[in-house]
Amino acid sequence: MTKPIRIRDIAEACGVSVGAVSRALKGQPGLREDTRLRIISVAQQRGYDFSRLRADKIKRVLFLLHRQHNISRALPFYSQLLLGIEDGCRENGIALSFLSVGPGDAVSEQVLLHQPDALICAGFFEPELLGLLQQMKLPLVLVDLWAPGLPCVNPDNTQGGYLATQHLIAQGRSRIAFLASTLAHYSIRQREKGYRQALYEARLLMPPEYEAIAPPLLDTEQSLVEAVNELLSLPEPPDAIFAYNDAAALVVQRVCAQQGIRIPEDLALVGFDDIDAAAWSHPPLTTIAVDKQQLGREALRLLLEENQEENLLLPVQLVVRGSSGK
């Protein structure tokens, strides 16, 4: 069976952006006429299925976030992602709304109040909750999440975990811990995988207690504090911590300040996401940068193109600041 031609394939053939191809095929402004005609010609020659463009069918998109994320702590990441989706919705004349849900909610009823034509789910969702949403038979795309059989877009979490850990190794650190709130989240598991890969390549073996998973308390921040305290009280505490996200890394900074542990002299620290607060912290936080708005734009693109690409990975970048030593 021939693989269907995607907008990305047409963009590569024409030497233009994905957005330019999308505008050309939808007849939207912002392109020279000769460019538009060239794109349409290539699309026709390659057998692109024009019926896959469904923006005319989608007028309302509902953005769903799990209540477990603790909305106030999640906002630095997900607000930027939401802005990326909103930007694309505005270009396509689509109304965007937001809903926070949990497994105890009457999910179907709450979703239907928004009368959406399609759904974008961001971050962690239990399989049971995803199953309920799939039963609604609405077009669905996942972002910062993976599930079998559903189109999704993610930062390259494994590569990010690898880059963070490799950087700490390059700083001469040999007792490197990994701090996480849970390993139930797809993105955190992938970051841990990258952490392990970098250690394996460097032939470094960490004791099991260096994988610090926060206890399951209702207050995620307090559970992270407990996990950090356990790490720092070990007979041989780590000389570096890779925190699963920047919010967790900021907790590490606060605990270290309370205990008189100097960053980076005594403990090197790397986070993940590059939220705004990472650059403002003291010392400024080394982190893995994620283009959060691009994640949102790509999620909407997959939705409008009815793209069944299993897992679109976006590149990440190591941003070196003072918390890791250089």
Salt bridges, closest charged atoms under 4 A:
ASP9 OD1 - ARG6 NH2 3.26
GLU33 OE1 - ARG36 NE 3.57
ASP34 OD2 - ARG32 NH2 2.76
GLU86 OE1 - ARG90 NH2 2.45
ASP87 OD1 - ARG90 NH1 3.49
ASP105 OD2 - ARG67 NH1 3.02
GLU126 OE1 - HIS66 NE2 2.82
GLU192 OE2 - ARG196 NE 3.32
GLU211 OE1 - ARG196 NH2 2.79
GLU221 OE1 - ARG73 NE 3.84
GLU221 OE2 - ARG254 NH2 3.13
ASP239 OD2 - ARG175 NH1 3.91
ASP266 OD1 - ARG262 NH2 2.92
ASP273 OD1 - ARG191 NH2 3.63
ASP274 OD1 - ARG321 NH2 3.04
GLU298 OE1 - ARG8 NH2 3.48
GLU298 OE1 - ARG301 NE 2.74
GLU305 OE1 - ARG301 NH1 3.28
GLU306 OE1 - ARG54 NH1 3.55
GLU309 OE1 - ARG6 NH1 3.13
